[in-house]
């Protein structure tokens, strides 16, 4: 296993980290699924016994059971002492100030530990950053750190680059966690976010390296590009190496659902050449072509101009179309459908459309938005978790 320095904290972690959002599941035919605990324990213990020292979970994963499963898996065999655990607390789980400490105490119990290595303010967005500051969440985290309940303070982020840079500059963070992959070099915090985190000496953890699994199963057109390249690697290897190439990256998270996936990932991250600057100029050109090939597949010609907004009923029209187009581009709707689950929970999905037609009057692309929303909704609505 390759290991890297974890920012300025003085220790190294495995370059590959297990994300605990996609543990093995059991479906009972209802509208929810639960973790297959025996399989999850086997997977998590195998990782800890075979070089993985970084595990990432969160308050809400698997209907608030992921932390508990991870804690049970690592409680035996001295595994807890050998690894670093990062977990995340979102604003929505802390509506009252008193929730902040109570939630941490509950998380410690679930994880069966006296301390959390990295405690993360989860999913800060441009629209929530002001609330994080107003409620002095960082100061609360500092109290926990002074008490020894947490060892490091971090944040995870899914917003735009300007807000990311503002958050990064606001505080001397121990770590930050961003979405990045070969498709997202100019999206969210972007490649520049990687560079800025490196300048600050902040540990940088990457999530969604495979874009929810979409990059693991290339379309025929993308596979043709890989096949034509003189260096032969599978799609997963190329996706990971795009990120391994950055020396600023401390750890790359990937959710694993099977032991086979886990073993493959451990092997990829144990390769002698899985090191910074591992890509040649030709390799980088290949990845650029792969990105363009995926981006060329657009089913709904939405440019994201947002002229259709605001929708009087709250439908986030461009976001719905983006998720649908992602599913079409990757020929895989798993990740877009999961993201749409949160859109539905926020009542911003296509089912809120009342067909008033205001959006169609304003659309410069003359998209038949009402019909296209129905099409997108039919493909995105069926995720079960």
C-alpha positions in Angstrom: 0.0 0.0 0.0 1.2 3.5 -0.8 1.1 6.0 2.1 1.1 9.8 2.1 1.6 12.6 4.6 -1.6 13.7 6.1 -1.2 17.5 5.8 0.6 19.0 8.7 -0.5 16.5 11.3 2.7 14.6 11.4 1.5 11.1 10.3 0.9 9.2 7.1 -2.3 7.5 5.9 -3.0 4.9 3.2 -3.4 6.6 -0.1 -6.6 4.5 -0.6 -9.3 5.1 2.0 -12.5 3.1 2.4 -15.6 5.2 2.1 -18.5 3.7 4.1 -21.4 5.1 2.1 -21.7 2.1 -0.2 -21.4 -0.9 2.2 -23.0 -4.2 1.1 -26.8 -3.9 1.4 -29.8 -6.2 1.8 -33.0 -5.2 0.0 -36.2 -6.4 1.5 -38.6 -5.3 -1.2 -39.5 -2.1 0.5 -38.4 1.5 -0.1 -35.3 1.1 2.1 -32.3 -1.1 2.3 -30.1 -2.0 5.3 -26.5 -2.9 5.6 -25.6 -6.6 5.2 -23.6 -6.6 8.4 -21.7 -9.9 8.1 -20.4 -8.9 4.6 -19.6 -5.4 5.7 -17.7 -6.6 8.8 -15.7 -9.0 6.5 -14.9 -6.2 4.1 -13.9 -3.6 6.7 -11.8 -6.0 8.6 -10.0 -7.2 5.5 -9.2 -3.6 4.6 -7.8 -2.9 8.1 -5.7 -6.1 8.0 -4.3 -5.4 4.5 -2.8 -2.0 4.7 -5.8 0.4 4.7 -5.5 2.9 7.6 -8.2 5.5 6.7 -11.9 5.0 7.0 -14.5 7.6 6.2 -18.1 7.6 7.3 -20.8 10.1 8.3 -23.8 10.7 10.5 -26.4 10.0 7.8 -24.9 7.2 5.8 -27.0 4.0 5.5 -29.9 5.6 7.5 -27.6 6.6 10.3 -26.1 3.1 10.8 -22.8 3.4 9.0 -20.9 4.7 12.0 -22.2 1.8 14.1 -21.2 -0.8 11.6 -17.8 0.6 11.2 -17.3 0.8 15.0 -18.4 -2.8 15.4 -16.1 -4.0 12.6 -13.0 -2.3 14.0 -13.6 -3.0 17.7 -11.9 -6.4 17.5 -8.3 -7.4 17.0 -6.7 -4.0 17.9 -7.8 -2.6 14.6 -9.1 0.7 16.0 -5.7 1.7 17.2 -4.1 1.0 13.8 -6.4 3.2 11.7 -7.7 6.8 11.4 -11.5 7.3 11.4 -13.0 10.4 9.8 -16.7 11.1 10.3 -18.9 14.0 9.3 -21.7 15.9 10.9 -24.1 17.9 8.7 -25.9 21.1 9.6 -29.3 19.4 9.1 -28.5 17.1 12.0 -27.8 20.0 14.3 -30.9 22.3 14.2 -30.3 23.3 17.8 -27.0 24.3 19.4 -27.5 21.6 22.1 -27.5 19.0 19.2 -23.8 19.7 18.5 -22.4 18.0 21.6 -25.1 15.4 21.9 -24.5 14.2 18.3 -20.8 13.9 18.9 -21.4 11.8 22.0 -23.7 9.6 20.1 -21.2 9.2 17.3 -18.5 8.2 19.8 -20.8 5.5 21.2 -21.6 4.2 17.7 -18.0 4.1 16.7 -17.0 2.4 20.0 -14.2 4.8 20.5 -13.0 7.5 22.9 -12.0 9.9 20.2 -12.4 10.6 16.5 -9.3 11.2 14.4 -10.9 13.7 12.0 -14.2 15.3 12.7 -15.7 17.1 9.7 -18.3 19.8 9.2 -20.2 18.0 6.5 -21.2 19.3 3.1 -20.7 23.1 3.5 -22.3 24.9 0.6 -22.2 28.5 -0.5 -25.7 28.8 0.9 -24.8 27.3 4.3 -21.3 28.8 4.9 -22.8 31.9 6.6 -24.7 29.7 9.0 -21.6 27.8 9.9 -19.9 31.0 10.9 -23.0 32.5 12.7 -23.3 29.4 14.8 -19.6 29.3 15.6 -19.3 25.6 14.6 -15.6 25.8 14.3 -15.3 27.1 17.9 -17.4 24.2 19.0 -15.1 21.8 17.2 -12.1 23.5 18.9 -13.7 22.8 22.3 -14.0 19.1 21.4 -10.4 19.1 20.2 -9.2 20.7 23.5 -11.1 17.9 25.4 -9.4 15.2 23.4 -12.7 14.0 21.9 -11.5 14.8 18.4 -8.0 15.0 17.1 -8.4 17.1 13.9 -10.9 19.6 12.4 -12.0 19.4 8.8 -14.8 20.2 6.3 -16.3 18.6 3.3 -17.5 20.6 0.3 -19.6 20.4 -2.8 -20.0 24.0 -3.9 -18.2 26.4 -6.3 -14.6 27.4 -6.3 -14.8 31.0 -5.0 -16.6 29.8 -1.8 -14.2 26.9 -1.3 -11.3 29.3 -1.5 -13.0 31.6 1.1 -13.6 28.7 3.5 -10.1 27.4 3.1 -8.6 30.9 3.9 -11.0 31.5 6.8 -9.4 29.0 9.2 -6.3 26.9 9.7 -8.1 23.7 8.8 -6.4 20.3 9.5 -8.1 18.8 6.4 -10.6 19.4 3.7 -12.5 16.9 1.6 -13.7 17.6 -2.0 -15.2 15.8 -4.9 -12.8 15.4 -7.7 -12.3 13.0 -10.6 -11.2 13.1 -14.3 -14.6 14.6 -15.2 -14.6 17.4 -12.5 -11.4 19.2 -13.0 -13.3 22.4 -13.6 -16.3 21.7 -11.4 -16.9 22.5 -7.7 -13.6 23.2 -6.0 -11.8 22.0 -9.2 -8.2 21.3 -9.9 -7.4 24.8 -8.5 -8.8 23.7 -5.1 -6.3 20.8 -5.0 -3.5 23.3 -5.6 -4.8 25.8 -3.0 -5.1 23.1 -0.3 -1.6 22.0 -1.0 -0.3 25.6 -0.6 -1.9 25.7 2.8 -0.5 22.4 3.9 -4.0 21.2 4.5 -4.6 17.4 4.3 -6.7 16.9 1.2 -9.0 13.9 0.9 -10.8 13.1 -2.4 -14.3 11.8 -2.7 -16.2 10.4 -5.7 -13.0 9.5 -7.7 -15.1 7.2 -9.9 -18.1 9.6 -10.1 -20.4 7.3 -8.2 -19.1 4.2 -10.1 -19.8 5.8 -13.6 -16.2 5.9 -14.5 -15.6 2.2 -13.6 -17.8 1.0 -16.5 -16.8 3.0 -19.6 -19.0 3.3 -22.6 -18.0 1.7 -25.8 -16.7 4.9 -27.2 -14.6 5.6 -24.1 -13.3 2.1 -24.0 -12.1 2.5 -27.6 -9.9 5.4 -26.5 -8.4 3.3 -23.7 -7.8 0.4 -26.1 -5.9 2.6 -28.5 -3.5 4.0 -25.9 -0.1 2.2 -25.8 -0.3 1.9 -22.0 -2.9 -0.7 -21.0 -4.9 -0.1 -17.9 -8.5 -0.6 -17.0 -10.9 2.3 -16.5 -10.7 2.2 -12.7 -6.9 2.4 -12.8 -7.0 5.4 -15.1 -9.5 7.2 -12.9 -7.5 6.6 -9.8 -4.2 7.5 -11.4 -5.6 10.9 -12.5 -5.8 11.7 -8.8 -2.7 9.8 -7.6 -0.8 12.1 -10.0 -1.4 15.1 -7.7 1.2 15.3 -4.9 -1.2 17.5 -2.9 -3.6 14.6 -2.4 -3.4 12.8 1.0 -6.0 10.1 0.5 -8.5 9.0 -2.1 -11.7 7.6 -0.9 -13.7 5.0 -2.7 -16.9 3.2 -1.5 -16.7 -0.6 -1.9 -19.6 -3.0 -1.9 -17.8 -6.3 -2.4 -14.6 -7.9 -1.3 -13.6 -8.3 -4.9 -13.7 -4.5 -5.4 -11.8 -3.9 -2.3 -9.0 -6.3 -3.3 -8.7 -4.7 -6.7 -8.4 -1.3 -5.1 -5.8 -2.4 -2.6 -3.8 -3.9 -5.5 -4.0 -0.7 -7.6 -2.9 1.5 -4.7 -0.1 -0.8 -3.8 1.6 -0.6 -7.3 5.2 0.7 -7.1 4.4 3.4 -9.6 1.2 4.7 -7.9 3.0 7.8 -6.9 2.8 11.6 -7.6 3.5 12.6 -11.2 2.9 9.1 -12.4 1.2 10.3 -15.6 3.0 11.1 -18.8 2.0 13.9 -21.2 0.4 11.2 -23.4 -1.5 9.8 -20.5 -2.9 13.2 -19.6 -3.9 13.7 -23.2 -5.8 10.4 -23.1 -7.7 11.5 -20.0 -8.5 14.8 -21.7 -10.0 12.9 -24.6 -11.9 10.6 -22.3 -13.4 13.6 -20.6 -14.4 15.2 -23.9 -15.9 11.9 -25.1 -18.2 11.7 -22.1 -19.1 15.4 -22.3 -20.1 15.0 -25.9 -23.1 12.9 -25.0 -25.9 15.3 -24.2 -29.5 14.2 -24.3 -31.2 17.4 -23.1 -29.5 20.5 -24.6 -29.5 22.4 -21.3 -26.6 24.8 -21.0 -27.2 25.6 -17.3 -27.8 29.3 -18.0 -30.6 29.3 -15.3 -32.8 31.6 -17.3 -35.6 29.2 -16.4 -35.2 30.0 -12.7 -36.7 30.7 -10.3 -39.4 28.1 -10.7 -42.5 29.2 -8.8 -42.7 25.7 -7.4 -39.1 25.3 -6.5 -38.0 22.8 -9.2 -34.2 23.0 -9.8 -34.6 22.5 -13.5 -30.9 22.7 -14.6 -29.8 20.4 -11.8 -32.4 17.8 -12.7 -31.3 17.9 -16.4 -27.6 17.7 -15.3 -28.2 14.5 -13.4 -30.2 13.0 -16.3 -27.4 13.9 -18.8 -24.8 12.4 -16.5 -26.7 9.2 -16.4 -26.9 9.2 -20.2 -23.2 10.0 -20.6 -22.1 7.2 -18.3 -24.8 4.8 -19.4 -25.3 4.4 -15.6 -27.9 6.1 -13.5 -26.8 4.9 -10.1 -25.0 8.0 -8.9 -27.4 10.5 -10.6 -30.4 8.7 -9.1 -28.8 8.8 -5.6 -28.2 12.5 -5.9 -31.8 13.0 -7.1 -33.0 11.3 -3.9 -31.7 14.4 -2.0 -33.4 16.7 -4.6 -36.6 14.9 -4.0 -36.2 15.2 -0.2 -35.8 18.9 -0.6 -38.9 19.0 -2.8 -36.9 20.5 -5.7 -37.5 17.6 -8.1 -39.5 17.3 -11.3 -42.5 15.9 -9.5 -43.1 19.4 -8.1 -43.7 20.7 -11.6 -47.3 22.0 -12.1 -46.8 22.6 -15.8 -47.3 26.4 -15.6 -45.0 26.8 -18.6 -43.1 29.9 -17.3 -39.8 28.1 -17.7 -40.4 27.3 -21.4 -41.2 30.9 -22.2 -37.8 32.0 -20.8 -35.6 29.1 -22.1 -33.2 30.4 -24.8 -32.6 26.8 -26.0 -36.4 26.4 -26.6 -36.3 23.1 -24.6 -39.7 21.5 -24.0 -38.9 21.6 -20.3 -42.2 20.1 -19.1 -41.8 17.0 -21.2 -38.1 16.7 -20.5 -38.7 16.9 -16.7 -41.0 14.0 -17.0 -38.4 12.0 -18.9 -35.7 12.8 -16.4 -37.9 12.0 -13.4 -38.9 8.6 -14.8 -35.2 7.6 -15.0 -34.0 9.2 -11.8 -36.8 8.5 -9.2 -36.2 4.9 -8.3 -33.1 4.9 -6.1 -33.5 2.8 -2.9 -31.2 3.3 0.1 
